[in-house]
């Protein structure tokens, strides 16, 4: 029972943690794990049978699994293959690759009496350690202790990683990809990183499973995804929390419980006619039962979870774990760095030195030089920011390593043509859909516009006038068919949306798009504290929490007392107000308000508009606001634009806008278009 339930449960828990990362955190249904589990097993087996370094074999197995995951993510992000299909393709390809790894054999035996493995070495070391104190323990107990310690180490690393800014970004990606774009991060890069890490864990699990069972098979991962999903669901059913260390603990317990269910199902299942071939049937039924039980649990309400988390013992334990993570995370990352980077590099150096081949030494020197540049790059980005002067200076002398050629720093400068206090200039911008087809539609037509620093421009127009398309082109969601978009004398027309988001904030009509409902308020706020790609450092501490509480207090909604609560528990008005605050905190040069009060009730709509004006004054923001409320368009802002049929037909400012009335707008429209303004939404909002 110890072997079948606890040891195998702990080994599988590594794989389950990997499945949890893709399916739950990234919302990426990844079938690669069926292949990467076997890849880890096969790589480790070949290192063992060839008499190579055991621990280097584990590192290579992890790297092989990560490579498989990265390949899947690239199929999805670059070739736009659906994530489920991309995983199936990689899984299928890995069968042939794993067969090549094992030199054409589908099965590699690893008898303990013939080969030393990491498991047998750990067994001997732990047994000897207890023996030195006069204590005798069985081999099963010593192996159990080894895997328990290994899993604790992995769990601590995962818990710490998902407390870092980069880890929080991965969590937000699965919950709300638009939020990641809005915070200046490339979601494709995060997907590659997350899926790669997940399959690295799965491969490590496969490598350990092969050493424990004494064999590796190219089919050892078949159906492993079902095991992973069942264990994740069991863990989530038992423990519901937004604290990552509690969630991962539940997932590990779920793995052990799953193995126990299978063990007892097989042990006593013969009485009802069940056999080993019914394992997948049992797993499928188990998943169905867990899903049904979870739905019933949600109907009864999740308040019990919140009450438990707010009880004194749990609060004390959460505070202790938070403090432990914040104080010790550099040590854990350093240990991982030594094992996965320094140790292999030392072995690589020894190999190059002993090869008596100058070419290998040259390769090693170039590798070290490249890695030194990467380390300096990461340090400068984490210390001073991606767009800092010192980081830009390093770019110029580092031969373009990691160069963001499409960033503002690398955009085409148009200083000779554009001067003054312009924040944004649109020059003859057009946008068409279905170009070159009979269904071609021109949505923006040679549109030109200058936005000055401090402007608050309100934009009105009928449905289909091109208002939202204009914002999408400015933000980079759509690419302009022709024309130029100039930001501070630099051409950003072709810049990706996530890079534009560093200096252009956007608030959507849907209050759910600006925040991650599955994450705590403080985690949402940490992402907007500094836009751009995040690094694996923990920024959230007591000082930062105090800063966030001060910011949240400006909303007068009591959110400063709810920093640890999931944003999904907030009302639509609270979430939209929070999105406004987070946008202002990142100090964008321009804020696009895309009917940001349209989905709110009148009371919340007025509160959000008041907050909009308040934050604009406090942070000195330049804003453009789309609205169907003509009174709002007249009341707010220093300029009013009216769009019709992809063109700006009115641009009113100064005294003329101050004295403007709805009737005057309708008369101007009639004079320009020789037609009546008939849009019901605009007229009803008079």
N, C-alpha and C positions, 0 to 999 in steps of 0.2 A: 504493500500500500504506500509506503514512503516513496518508493521509486515511481510508481504509476501515478500518484496524485501530487505529492508535494514537489518532488524534484522535477518531474516533467511539467508540472504546473508553473514552476519558477522559470524553467527554460522557455516555455511557450509565452510566458509573461513578457519577455523581451520582444517577441514577435507581436504580441497583442498591443504593446505600447506603440509599436510602429504602425499597426493598423489604426489605432486610435488617433494618431497624428494625421493620417490622410483622411480617414472617413469622418472624423468628428471635428478636428481642428481646422483642416483645410477644406472640408466638404468636397473631397476629391476621391471618388470611388476607384480605388487603385487595385487592379487585378494582378499587378506585377508581382505581388508578394508570393504567389504560388510558385513563381520561377526563381525569385531572388532568395527564398528560403533554401531551395535546393542548390543554388549557386554558392551560397555561404558554406553549405555542407561539403560540396565537391571541392571547392578551393582549399578548405582546411584539410580535407582528406588527402589531397595530393601533396600538400606540404608535409604532412605527417609521413606518408609512405615514401617520400623522397628523402626523408631525413633532414629536411630543412628546419629553420628556426620556427618553433611552434607559435610563438607570440607574433612573429612577423606574419605567419600564416593567418592569424586572426585579423591582423590589421588589413592584409590584402583581401580577406573575405569581406570585411566591412566596406572597403573601397569598391570591390566588385559589386556588392549590393547597391551601394550608392550610385555607381555608374549606371546600373540597370534602371534605377529610379529616375535619374537625371534624363536618361534616354526617353523614358515614358513621358516625362514632363515636357521635353523638347518637342516630341511628336505632337503634343497637345498645344503648346504655346506657339511654336513656329509653323507647323503644318496645319494647325487648326483642326486636328483630328479629335473627336469627342474623347474626353478623359477615360471613359470606360473602355472604349475600343482601343485607345492607345495602350492601356494596360494589358489588354488581351493580346495585342500584337507583340508586345515585349515579352510577355509570359510565354507565348508560342515560340518565339525566337530563342528564348533562354533554354528551351529543352535541347535544341541542337548545340548551343554554346556549352551547356553543362556536359553534354556527351563528349565534346572536344576537350574540355578541361580534364575529364577522366580518361582521356586517350581511347575513346570509343567504348568504354565499359559503362554499362548502366548501373553497376553496383560495385562499390569499393569497400571490402571488409577492413576493419580496424581492430583486430583482436588485441585485448589489453596485455596479453602475455607476450606480444610481439612488438608493439609500438608504445612509445611514451606519448601521452597526450596531455593537454592542459588539465583535463579532468583527473587523470591518474596522478599527475604531479601534485595537484592540489590535494588529492586524497592522501597521498603519502605525507605531505607537509603538515596537514591538519591533524592526521592521526599521530604523527611524530610529536607535534606540539602538545597535544593532550597527554601523550604517553610520557613526556618529560615531567609531568606533574603526577604520574602514577595513575592516570585515568585511561581506561580503554573504551574506545568508541568504535562502532561498526563502520564499515566502508560507506554504507548508505547514509549514515548520519554525517560523516565528514564531508561527503559530496553535497549533501543538503546544506551544510554550513557554507560551503564554498559558493554555491549558486545563490544562497540568500545574501551573502556579502556582496557578490557581484551585482545582484539585482538592486540592492540598496544603493550601491554606487551609481548605477545607471539611473535609478529613479531620482536621486539627488541632482544629477546633471540635468535631467529633463526638467525637473521642477525649477531649477535655477535658470535654465535657458528660457523657459516660458515666462519668467519674471523680468527678463531683459527687454530692452526696447525692441530688439529684433524679434524676440519670441512673441511679444504682445502684437507686433505687426502681423505675424503669421496667424495668430488667433483672430485678428480683425479681418484678415483676408477671407477666411472661410465663412465668416458671418456677414460681411458686407464688402465686396470687392470695390464698389464705387468709393467707399470711404478711403481705401488704400490709395486709389488714384488721386483723390482729393487731398491727401496728405503728402503728395509728391513722391510716392514710391511706385516702382514698377511691379505690378502683380505677377508678371511672368517670371521675374527673377525670384520672387518669394516662392512661387509654386515649384520651381526647379530645386530650390534649396530645401523646401519642406518635404517633397516627395523623395529626394535623394537621401535626406536624413532618415526618413521612415524606412526605406529599404535597406539602409545600412544596418539599422537595428534588427530588421528581419533576417538579414544575412548572418549577423552575429548569433542570433538564435539558432539558425540552421547549422552553423559551425559547431556550436556547443552541443546541439542535439546529436550530431553525427559522432562526436567524441564520447558522449554519454552512452549512446546505444551501441557503439562499436562498429558502425557502418555508415556509408553515405550512398544515397541513391539519387539519380536524376529525377525520380518521381516522388521524392520524399516530401515535396511541398504541395502535392496535389490535394486540393480541397482545404488547404491551410487557411484560406481567407474566411471560410465558414467558421472555423474554430476561432479565429481572431474576432470576427463580428459577434459571435455568441458570447465570448468572454467580455467584450466591451459592453454589450447590452446588459449582461448580468451585473457588471460593476456599476454602470449608470443607474440601474434599478435599485441597487443597494445604497448608493451614496450619491446624492444630488447636491451639488455645490458649484460655486464659481471660483473656488480656490483650486489651483492646478494641483497642489500636492495632495489634496483630498481626492480629486478626480483620478489621478494616477494610482493612488492607493486602492481605490475601488476597482480599477481596471486589473490590477495585480490579483486582488482577491477574486475577481471574476474569473481569471484564468485558472486559479486553483480550484474554484468551485466547479467550473466546467469539467476539468479533468476528473474531479470526484464523481460528478454525475455520470460521466462516461464509464468510469471504473466500476461503480456499483451497478450501472445499467448492464454492463457486460457480465459482471459477476453473478447477478441474480436474474439477468434477462433470459438465460437459457430455460428458465422455468416457464416462460411465456413464448418461447420460440425465437428469441432475439440472438443474433450472432455478430461476429466482427464485421460482416458485410452490411450490417444495419447501422453502422456508426453515422453515416451521413444522414440517414433518415432520422435518427435520434437528434442530431445537431439541428436539422431543419425544423423539427417539431419544437425543439427547445427555443429557437429564435422566435418562432411564431408565438409561443406562450409568453415569452418575455415582452414582446411588442404589445400583446394584449394586456398584460399586467401593467405595463408602463402607462398605457392609455387610461386604464382604470384608476391608476394612482394619480394621474394628472387631473382626472375628473373630481377626485376627492379633495384636490387642492394641494398646492406646493407650500402652503404656509408652515407646515410642520418642519420642513427643511430650514426655512428662515428662522423659525423659533429655536431650533437646535443650534444653528450657527450663532445665534445671539445669546445663548446661555453662557454663564460665567466661565465654566471649565473650557468650553470650546473656544470662546473669545481669548482666553489666556493661552491656550495651545496655539491658536492662529497667530497671536502676537509673538509667541516664542519662535515659531517656525519662520515668520517674516524676519525677525531679528537675526536668526541663525543664517538665513539665506543672504541677507544684505551684508553680513559681516564676513562670511566665509566663501562667497562665490568666487573670488579670485583664485583661491587655493584649488577648488575643484576644476575650474577651467584650466589652470596651470598643469594639473595632473593629467588631464585629457590631452593637453597640448604636448606634453612630454611623451605620452604613450603613442599618440597617433601621428606625431610630426617629428619630434627630436629623435626618438628611438629609431624609426625607419631611416632617417637621414644619416644617423651614425652608421647603421648597417650598410647603407648605400656607399658611404665614404670608404668603409673597410673593403667593400667589394671592388670599388674603383682603384683603391690603392694596391690591393693584392693582384689585380688583373695585369699589372705591368704594361698597361696600354694607355698611352698619353691621351687618346681620344676620350676614354672614359673619364679621366681626370678633368678634361676640358668640359665635358658634359656636366660633371658635378659642379665645377666652378660657375658655369652659366646658370645652372639651376639655383645655386646659392645666391648669385647676383639678382636673379629674377625675384626670388623670395624675399630678399632684403628690401627691394623696391616695394613689393607688396606690403610688407610689414610697416615701412615708413608711410606708405599711402594710407593704410588703415589707421595708424596713429594720428596722422594729421587730420583725417576726416573726423575721428572721434574727439580730438582735442579742440579743433578750430572750426570744423564744419566743411562740407563739400565745396562750398562756393567761397571759402576764405581766401584772402590774398596769398597766404603762405602755401596753401594747397594748390592754387593756380600756378604759383611760381615753381613748385615742385613738378607740376605737369609738364612745364616747358623744358625741364632738364631730364625728364625720365622717359624720353623717347615715346611719349604718348601712351604709356601704360595706363590702362583703365580710363582712357580719355573719354569724356562725355562730349563728343563732338557736337551734339545737338543741344547742349545746355546754353544758357544765356551767355556764359563766358566764351563759348565757341560760335555763337551766332554771327551772321554777317553784320558788320557795323555800318550804319548809314548816317554817321555823324555829320557828314557834309550836307546831307539833304534835310535832316530833321534836327531842329534845335528848339530850345525853350523848355516849358514845363509840361510837355505832353507825357502822359502815362501810356496811352495807347493810340495808335493811328491805324485806321483801316483805309486801304487805298484800292479802290475799284475791285472790291471783293465780290466774287460770285460763287454760288454753290448750286450744283445741279445733281439730281438723282437719276439713275438709270441712263447715264450719258451714252449717246450713240445708239439708243434703241428707240422704237416707236413710242415708248412710255416715258421718254425723257421729260423731266420736270425741272424748270428753273425756279428755285426757291429764293435765292438772293441774286440781285441783278446789279452788278457794278456799284456796289454800296461803298460809300466813303464816309468816314466818321473820325473825329478827333475827340479824345477824352482827356481832359486836363486834370492835373492833380487837384484833389479836393472836390471834384464834381460829384453831384448826386443826380443821376439822370434817370428819369422815369420813362418807361417805354410802353405805349399802348398800341393796339391794333386788333383787327378782327382775327378770328381763328384762321390759320393758314397764311397770315401776313408775313411770316418768316422770323418772328421774334425769338422763339426758342432755337431755331436753326442758327440765328446770329450768335447766340450765346454758345451753342455747340461748336461753332467755327472758331470763336475767340478762345474757348477753353481747350480746343484740340480734340474734342470728341469726334467731330467731322473735319476732314481736310478740305480746305477751300479749293474749288475748281480752278480759280484764277485770282489774281490780285495779291496784295501783300498785307501782312499784319505786322506792325512795328511796335515793339515795346522798348521804350527808353532808347530810341535810336538804333535798335537792333532788330533784324528781321527774324521773327519767330514763326513764320507761316507754317513751316513743316515740322515744328517742334512737337514731340509727343505730348499727350495730355498730361502724363504724370510729371513731366518736367515743367510744363506751364503752371501746374498746380502749386509749385513752390512760391510763385508770386501772384497767382490769380486764385482767389477763393471763390467757391461756388456753393450756393445754398438752393436746394431743389424744392419743388412743391411738396414732394412726399417727405414728411418729417423723419421717416425711417432711414433715408439714404445718407444722412450726415453722421450717423453714429452706429456703433456696433451694439445691438441689443443684447448679445450674449456675454458681453464683457462689463466689468464694473465701471462706474463713472470715472474713477481715477485712472484706469487703464485707457479709457477713451481720451482723456485729457493729456496723457503722456505722449500720445501720438502727434498731437497738434502743437506740442511745446516747441518742437523744432522740426520743420518739414524736411523731407528728403529721406534718403535711405538710412535706416537705423542700424546700429551696431549692437553686438551682444554685451551691452553694459547695462547695469541696473541704475536707472536715474530716479526711480521712485523711492523716496525716503521721507523722513518726518518733515524736513524743511520744504520739500517739494509739495507734500500733502498740504502743508500750511498755506503755501502759495496757491494751490488749487482751491482750497476752501475760501480764500479771500476772493478769488475770481468768481467762484460759484455764488458767493454771497451777493454779488452785484445783481443777480437775477431776481432776488427777493422771492425765491420759491422754496427755500429751505433745503436746497440741494447740497449746501456746504456740509450738512450733517449726514449725507447719504453717499459719500465718496466710495464706499465699499459695496453699494447696491448695484445690481445689474441695471443697465440703462433700459432694458426691455420692460422694466416695471414702471417706467415713467409714462406720463400722458404724452399725447402728440404735441401739445403746446410746450411742455417741458423739454421734449427732445428737440423741437425746432429752436427754442431759446438756447438750449445747450449747444446746438450746431452753430448758431450765431456767435456765441461766446468763444467756442473753440476756433472758429474762423478768425475772429478778431485777435485772439491770443497769438496766432501765428504771424500777425502783422503783414498781411498781403498788400501789394500795391493796388490791387483792384479786386472788388467783391462783386460777383454776379448774383443777383437775387432773382431767381426764376419762379415768380408767383409764390413766394415763400410763405404767404399767409392764406393762400387759396383753400388749402385742405383743413383749415382750422375753424372752429366756431367763432362767432363775432367777438366774444370776450377775449379768447386767446389770440385772435387776430390783432386786436388793438394792443394787447400787451406786447406781442412780438414786434409790432411796428414801433411802439414806444422804445423798446429795447434796441431796435435797429438804429434809431436816432441817437440814443444814449451811447451806444458803442461806437457809432461813427464819430461822435464828438470826442470821446475819450481816447480813441486810438487813431484819430485823424485819417479815416478810411475814405477811399474813392469808391463810389458805388454806382452800379447800373441796376435798375429794378424793373422787371416786367410785371405789369399788373393789368387786370381787366376792370379794376375799379377806377373810374375816371375821376372821382373825387380825390382818391389817394394820389393819382397822377398829378393833379393840380396842386394839392396841398403840400406834397413832399417834394424835396429836391429843388435844384436851381435850374434844371433844364428838363424839357419835355420833348420826347420824340414820338412821332406817330408813324407806324409802318403800314404799308399796304402793298400787297402783291410783290413782296421782296424788295421794296424800295422805302427809303425814308422820305416821307412826303411833308413832314413838319419837323422843325427843330426850333423850339421856342424857349427863350431864356430872358433873364433880366426883368425889367419892369413889365414887359408884355406878358410874361408868365405869372407875375404877381397879380395881375388884373384879369387873368384868364378865367373863363367860365366854360361849363360844359356846352352851352349853346354856341359859344364862340368857336369851340373845337369843331362842332358839327357844321357850322357855316364855312369854316376854313376847308374842311373835308369836301364839302359840296362844291366849293369854288375850284378846288384843285382837280377833283376827280369827275366833276360834272355829274354827280350822282349823290343820292342820299346815303347816310351812314345807317346801315340796317342790321348790324351785328347785335343780336338780342342780348348776349352776355354783357357787352359794353353798355348798352342802353339801360338794362335792368340795374346795373351797378352805378347809375347816376346819383 
